Amino acid sequence: MELALLSLLGLGGALVLVLDLWAVIAILGAGRPAAVRAAWILAVLALPGVGFVLWLLVGPRPGG
């Protein structure tokens, strides 16, 4: 039982890592001012999972 839980947590952690990396790459490629990009990257890295969701809901804009 414990091994299954650890495996599940490991997969969840890997998923959060991949999503956070995707967000950071997208933020770096965005045409926003450097201070805005730095703030979003800091939020995504400081709040794993939550920062990604915030960025996904508030950050990206269509056509930008």
DSSP file with accessible surface (Angstrom, degrees, kcal/mol):
  #  RESIDUE AA STRUCTURE BP1 BP2  ACC     N-H-->O    O-->H-N    N-H-->O    O-->H-N    TCO  KAPPA ALPHA  PHI   PSI    X-CA   Y-CA   Z-CA
    1    1 A M     >        0   0  201      0, 0.0     4,-1.9     0, 0.0     5,-0.1   0.000 360.0 360.0 360.0 -44.8    0.0    0.0    0.0
    2    2 A E  H  >  +     0   0  159      1,-0.2     4,-2.6     2,-0.2     5,-0.2   0.884 360.0  52.5 -64.9 -38.9    2.8    2.4    0.9
    3    3 A L  H  > S+     0   0  133      2,-0.2     4,-2.4     1,-0.2    -1,-0.2   0.910 108.5  50.3 -64.2 -40.1    4.7    1.7   -2.3
    4    4 A A  H  > S+     0   0   64      2,-0.2     4,-2.3     1,-0.2    -1,-0.2   0.909 111.3  49.0 -64.3 -40.1    1.6    2.4   -4.4
    5    5 A L  H  X S+     0   0   98     -4,-1.9     4,-2.7     2,-0.2    -2,-0.2   0.920 111.0  49.4 -66.1 -42.9    1.1    5.7   -2.6
    6    6 A L  H  X S+     0   0  114     -4,-2.6     4,-2.3     2,-0.2    -2,-0.2   0.892 110.9  50.5 -63.5 -38.3    4.7    6.7   -3.1
    7    7 A S  H  X S+     0   0   67     -4,-2.4     4,-2.3     2,-0.2    -1,-0.2   0.916 110.9  48.7 -64.5 -41.8    4.4    5.9   -6.8
    8    8 A L  H  X S+     0   0  115     -4,-2.3     4,-2.4     1,-0.2    -2,-0.2   0.922 112.3  47.8 -64.5 -43.8    1.3    8.0   -7.1
    9    9 A L  H  X S+     0   0  109     -4,-2.7     4,-2.6     1,-0.2    -1,-0.2   0.882 110.3  53.3 -64.8 -36.9    2.9   10.9   -5.3
   10   10 A G  H  X S+     0   0   46     -4,-2.3     4,-2.3     2,-0.2    -2,-0.2   0.912 109.7  47.3 -63.7 -42.2    6.0   10.5   -7.5
   11   11 A L  H  X S+     0   0  125     -4,-2.3     4,-2.4     2,-0.2    -2,-0.2   0.899 111.9  50.9 -66.2 -39.3    3.9   10.7  -10.6
   12   12 A G  H  X S+     0   0   35     -4,-2.4     4,-2.4     2,-0.2    -2,-0.2   0.916 110.8  48.5 -63.7 -42.6    2.0   13.7   -9.3
   13   13 A G  H  X S+     0   0   43     -4,-2.6     4,-2.4     1,-0.2    -2,-0.2   0.897 110.9  50.3 -63.7 -40.8    5.3   15.4   -8.5
   14   14 A A  H  X S+     0   0   49     -4,-2.3     4,-2.5     2,-0.2    -1,-0.2   0.902 109.9  51.1 -64.6 -39.5    6.6   14.7  -12.0
   15   15 A L  H  X S+     0   0  105     -4,-2.4     4,-2.6     2,-0.2     5,-0.2   0.929 110.2  48.6 -63.7 -43.9    3.4   16.0  -13.5
   16   16 A V  H  X S+     0   0   51     -4,-2.4     4,-2.7     1,-0.2    33,-0.3   0.918 111.3  51.3 -62.2 -41.4    3.7   19.3  -11.5
   17   17 A L  H  X S+     0   0  104     -4,-2.4     4,-2.6     2,-0.2    -2,-0.2   0.940 111.4  46.4 -61.2 -46.8    7.4   19.6  -12.6
   18   18 A V  H  X S+     0   0   91     -4,-2.5     4,-2.4     2,-0.2    -2,-0.2   0.929 114.2  47.6 -63.1 -44.8    6.5   19.1  -16.3
   19   19 A L  H  X S+     0   0   56     -4,-2.6     4,-2.4     1,-0.2    -1,-0.2   0.912 112.2  49.6 -65.3 -40.0    3.6   21.6  -16.1
   20   20 A D  H  X S+     0   0   13     -4,-2.7     4,-2.6    -5,-0.2    -1,-0.2   0.913 111.1  49.3 -65.2 -41.4    5.8   24.2  -14.3
   21   21 A L  H  X S+     0   0   93     -4,-2.6     4,-2.5    -5,-0.2     5,-0.2   0.911 110.3  51.1 -63.2 -40.9    8.6   23.8  -16.8
   22   22 A W  H  X S+     0   0  137     -4,-2.4     4,-2.4    -5,-0.2    -2,-0.2   0.926 111.0  48.7 -60.8 -43.3    6.1   24.3  -19.7
   23   23 A A  H  X S+     0   0    0     -4,-2.4     4,-2.8     2,-0.2    -2,-0.2   0.927 110.6  50.1 -63.5 -44.3    4.7   27.4  -18.0
   24   24 A V  H  X S+     0   0   24     -4,-2.6     4,-2.7     2,-0.2    -2,-0.2   0.928 111.5  48.4 -62.4 -43.4    8.2   28.9  -17.5
   25   25 A I  H  X S+     0   0  119     -4,-2.5     4,-1.6     1,-0.2    -1,-0.2   0.926 113.3  47.5 -62.8 -42.8    9.1   28.2  -21.1
   26   26 A A  H  X S+     0   0   38     -4,-2.4     4,-0.6    -5,-0.2    -2,-0.2   0.898 111.8  50.7 -65.7 -38.4    5.9   29.9  -22.3
   27   27 A I  H >< S+     0   0    6     -4,-2.8     3,-1.0     1,-0.2     5,-0.3   0.923 108.6  51.2 -65.3 -43.6    6.4   32.8  -20.0
   28   28 A L  H 3< S+     0   0  103     -4,-2.7    -1,-0.2     1,-0.2    -2,-0.2   0.848 111.4  48.8 -62.2 -32.5    9.9   33.4  -21.3
   29   29 A G  H 3< S+     0   0   68     -4,-1.6    -1,-0.2    -5,-0.2    -2,-0.2   0.539  89.6 106.5 -84.6  -6.3    8.6   33.3  -24.8
   30   30 A A  S << S-     0   0   23     -3,-1.0     2,-0.9    -4,-0.6     7,-0.1  -0.402  77.2-124.3 -74.4 150.6    5.8   35.8  -24.1
   31   31 A G        +     0   0   80     33,-0.4    -1,-0.1    -2,-0.1    -3,-0.1  -0.249  69.2 123.2 -88.2  46.4    6.1   39.3  -25.4
   32   32 A R  S    S-     0   0   97     -2,-0.9     5,-0.0    -5,-0.3    32,-0.0  -0.670  72.6 -82.1-102.6 162.1    5.7   40.9  -22.0
   33   33 A P     >  -     0   0   86      0, 0.0     4,-2.3     0, 0.0     3,-0.4  -0.260  42.9-113.4 -60.4 151.5    8.0   43.2  -20.1
   34   34 A A  H  > S+     0   0   66      1,-0.2     4,-2.8     2,-0.2     5,-0.2   0.859 115.1  55.2 -57.9 -37.9   10.9   41.5  -18.3
   35   35 A A  H  > S+     0   0   80      2,-0.2     4,-2.2     1,-0.2    -1,-0.2   0.900 108.7  47.8 -65.4 -38.4    9.5   42.5  -14.8
   36   36 A V  H  > S+     0   0   59     -3,-0.4     4,-2.3     2,-0.2    -2,-0.2   0.928 113.0  48.1 -67.7 -44.5    6.1   40.8  -15.6
   37   37 A R  H  X S+     0   0   73     -4,-2.3     4,-2.5     1,-0.2     5,-0.2   0.922 111.7  50.5 -61.6 -42.5    7.8   37.7  -16.9
   38   38 A A  H  X S+     0   0   59     -4,-2.8     4,-2.5     1,-0.2    -1,-0.2   0.907 109.6  50.7 -63.2 -40.4   10.1   37.5  -13.8
   39   39 A A  H  X S+     0   0   58     -4,-2.2     4,-2.3     2,-0.2    -1,-0.2   0.918 111.9  46.9 -64.4 -42.5    7.1   37.9  -11.4
   40   40 A W  H  X S+     0   0   64     -4,-2.3     4,-2.7     2,-0.2     5,-0.2   0.910 112.1  49.9 -66.8 -41.6    5.2   35.1  -13.2
   41   41 A I  H  X S+     0   0   32     -4,-2.5     4,-2.6     2,-0.2     5,-0.3   0.933 111.0  49.8 -62.7 -42.8    8.2   32.8  -13.2
   42   42 A L  H  X S+     0   0  123     -4,-2.5     4,-2.7    -5,-0.2     5,-0.2   0.926 112.0  48.2 -60.6 -43.2    8.8   33.5   -9.5
   43   43 A A  H  X S+     0   0   28     -4,-2.3     4,-1.9     2,-0.2     8,-0.2   0.925 112.5  48.0 -64.3 -43.5    5.1   32.7   -8.7
   44   44 A V  H  < S+     0   0    0     -4,-2.7     8,-0.3     7,-0.2     7,-0.3   0.915 118.3  40.3 -65.5 -41.1    5.2   29.5  -10.7
   45   45 A L  H  < S+     0   0  104     -4,-2.6    -2,-0.2    -5,-0.2    -1,-0.2   0.854 116.7  48.0 -78.3 -33.5    8.4   28.3   -9.1
   46   46 A A  H  < S+     0   0   64     -4,-2.7    -2,-0.2    -5,-0.3    -1,-0.2   0.792 119.9  38.1 -77.4 -27.9    7.6   29.4   -5.6
   47   47 A L  S  X>S-     0   0   86     -4,-1.9     4,-4.1    -5,-0.2     5,-0.5  -0.669  85.0-156.9-122.9  74.0    4.1   27.9   -5.6
   48   48 A P  T  45S-     0   0   80      0, 0.0     2,-1.9     0, 0.0    -3,-0.1  -0.230  77.4  -0.6 -55.4 135.6    4.3   24.6   -7.5
   49   49 A G  T  >5S+     0   0   22    -33,-0.3     4,-2.3    -5,-0.2     5,-0.2  -0.410 132.5  58.8  83.1 -61.9    1.0   23.6   -8.9
   50   50 A V  H  >5S+     0   0   89     -2,-1.9     4,-2.8     2,-0.2     5,-0.2   0.926 104.5  50.4 -65.6 -44.2   -0.9   26.6   -7.5
   51   51 A G  H  X5S+     0   0    0     -4,-4.1     4,-2.6    -7,-0.3    -7,-0.2   0.902 110.1  51.0 -61.6 -38.6    1.4   29.0   -9.4
   52   52 A F  H  ><S+     0   0   19     -5,-0.5     4,-2.9    -8,-0.3    -1,-0.2   0.938 110.6  47.9 -63.5 -45.7    0.8   27.1  -12.6
   53   53 A V  H  X S+     0   0   74     -4,-2.3     4,-2.4     2,-0.2     5,-0.2   0.923 112.3  49.7 -63.3 -42.9   -2.9   27.2  -12.2
   54   54 A L  H  X>S+     0   0   79     -4,-2.8     4,-2.8     2,-0.2     5,-0.7   0.935 112.9  46.8 -59.6 -46.0   -2.8   30.9  -11.4
   55   55 A W  H  X5S+     0   0   19     -4,-2.6     4,-1.7     3,-0.2    -2,-0.2   0.927 111.8  51.2 -62.4 -42.0   -0.7   31.5  -14.5
   56   56 A L  H  <5S+     0   0   83     -4,-2.9    -1,-0.2     1,-0.2    -2,-0.2   0.898 118.1  37.7 -63.6 -39.0   -3.0   29.4  -16.6
   57   57 A L  H  <5S+     0   0  133     -4,-2.4    -1,-0.2    -5,-0.2    -2,-0.2   0.845 135.7  16.0 -81.1 -35.5   -6.1   31.2  -15.5
   58   58 A V  H  <5S+     0   0   72     -4,-2.8    -3,-0.2    -5,-0.2    -2,-0.2   0.759 117.1  58.8-111.6 -31.7   -4.8   34.8  -15.3
   59   59 A G  S  <<S+     0   0   11     -4,-1.7    -3,-0.2    -5,-0.7    -4,-0.1   0.988  83.3  67.0 -74.7 -65.8   -1.5   35.0  -17.3
   60   60 A P        -     0   0   58      0, 0.0   -33,-0.0     0, 0.0   -34,-0.0  -0.314  60.9-163.3 -68.9 139.8   -1.7   34.0  -20.9
   61   61 A R    >   -     0   0  131     -2,-0.0     3,-1.9     0, 0.0    -3,-0.0  -0.953  29.3-100.8-119.0 141.3   -3.7   36.2  -23.2
   62   62 A P  T 3  S+     0   0  131      0, 0.0     0, 0.0     0, 0.0     0, 0.0  -0.349 108.4  12.1 -59.6 135.4   -5.0   35.2  -26.6
   63   63 A G  T 3         0   0   97      1,-0.2     0, 0.0    -2,-0.0     0, 0.0   0.576 360.0 360.0  74.8  11.8   -2.9   36.6  -29.4
   64   64 A G    <         0   0   63     -3,-1.9   -33,-0.4   -34,-0.0    -1,-0.2  -0.083 360.0 360.0-139.2 360.0   -0.1   37.6  -26.9
